[in-house]
Amino acid sequence: MSASARNRREQAFPLEKMRLLNHDAPPPRRLDLRGPARISATVTDQDAAAIYVVPSCPVDILDARVETEKPVICWEPAVSEYHVWEARVYGADAVLIGARCALFDELYELIENLGMKPIIEVRNERDALGAVAQRARLVHVQMSRYPAESLAPGTVTIARPGLPADVVLVPRPAP
């Protein structure tokens, strides 16, 4: 979604109104990506542990939420408090945030406080180690530069050398 589209939505529907709508949001579903697990874009994928949505508009998250009982991941990195609230109001159970996001600490805490799971997007091993040092436990490998050659699209992998055992690597989702 373009930055201008985001700005128009924020102007038309201010953050204060978005916060009020959270009372009507469906309760977050439990996202469990431990062990052999897969995420998918297909809501009918019975083997998937979760469904990801790259929203062209927030209603895409709600549509996926209605069509499946599985947790829904908002696969567009949140860059502001507004985006986190919007994802929650429309039913996301997890939200992607960048390891280098200027508001990382605030967004991470807000995501957790709203009952969702933060998934930290990293570009390399240094980002991954930094995110883990900042308490991240779900790490998305955005680029293939991270030394994890066995990461198949959509397949969740527990830890890698140099990362704590409780860290889950979430590579790009399977189509």
N, C-alpha and C positions, 0 to 999 in steps of 0.2 A: 504494500500500500504506500502511495507516495506521501511525502511529508506535507504537501499542500492539502491532500485529502484529510490527513490526520488533523491538521490545523483547523480546517473548516468544521470538522466534527467537534473539536474541542471548543470552538467559538459558539457553535449552535447548541451544544449540550455541555455546559461547564462542569468542572470537576465536582463541585458541591452537589449537583444533581446526580452525578454518577455515584457518588458515595451513598446518597439516600437510596438509590435503587438496589444497593447491595442487600438490603433487607429482603428483597423479593428474589434474589438469586438462588438457584438450586444449591444444596449443600455440596461441598467438594467431595468427589469420589476418591477413594484411596488408590494412589499410584504406586504399584509395587513392581519394580524392574529388576529385582534380584533373581539370580538363577537364569536359566534359559528363558529369555523373553524377547519379544519382537514388538516394534511399533509399526503401524501401517496407516496409509491414507484412506483405506477402504473401510467404511463403517461396518460392512458385513463380514470382515475378516475374522473368523471365529478363533483363529490361533493367536491373534494379536493381543498383547497385554494392554495396549493403549492405542488410541487413534490420534494422529496429528492433523492439524488444520493450519494451512497458510491462508489466513483470512484476507479476502479482497475487501470484505467489510465485516464488522463484528457479528453480524447475523449468521455468518458461516460457522462460527463456533457454536452458536445456539442450535443450528440445524444438525450439526454432528451430535451434539448432546442429546437431542431428541431421538435421533436415529439409532443410538447405541447405548448400551449400559456400561460400556468401557470408559475409563478415564479419557478425557480429551485434553490434548496438549496444544496450546497456542504456539505455533511454530514461527511466529514473527517476533524478533527480539524487542522487548519492551525498552523504551528509552526514557520514559517519564512515568511519574506516579499515575497519570491519567490512563496510560495504556494498561497498567496493572489492574486498576479498578475496572476498566472496561472489559478486560478479559474475564475477570471474576463475575461481573454482572451478567455477562453472556454465557457463563457456565464453564469456563476453563478450569481444569484441575491442576494444570502445571503451566508455567510460563518460561519462555526462553529469555535470558538476559546475557549481555556480553560481559566477558571477564574484564574488559577495559572500559566499560560504561562509566561515565563520570559519576553517576548516581548509584553505583553498584551496591554499596552497603545499605542505602535507604530502600532501594527496590527489593533487594534480597529479603530484608526484614519485613517489608510490607507484604510481599508474596507469602511468606510463612505466616504472618499474622492473619492473613485472609484465608488460611487453611489450604493454600495451594503449595505445590512443590516448585522450587526454582531449579531450572536446568541451565547450567552455565555454559555459554558458547565460548569455545577456545579455538585459537588458530594454530597453536604449537605447544610443545611440551612445557615451555616456560609459563605460558598462560595457564596451562592445566595445573601446574604445581602452585602457581600464585592463587588460583581459584580455590584449590583444596586448602591452602594455608588460610584462606578467608572463610572456611567452613563448608565449602561446596561439597556435596556428595553425589550429585548427578551432573555429569560433565558431558557436553555435546562437542564432538570433534568436528569442527566446521570444515577444516581442510585436511588433506591426507598427509600433511607434514609431520603430524604426531606419529611417533614410531609404534604404530599399532596395525601392522600389515594384515592381521587376521580379522580386522573389523569389516564385516560384510554389511552392506546397507540394511538398516532396520534391525540388525542383530545387536542386542545389548550384551556388553562384556563387563565382567567384574574386574576392576583394577588392572593395572599394568605395572611393570617394574618401576619403582620410584614413587608410586602412589599408594596411599593407605588401602588396606584390604576392603574397607567398606565403601570405597568410591566406585560408582558405576559409570562406565563410559557409554554414552548414547551416540552412535554415529548417525549420519544422515539417514532418515527413515527410508524404508523400502517404498517404492511407488505402489 
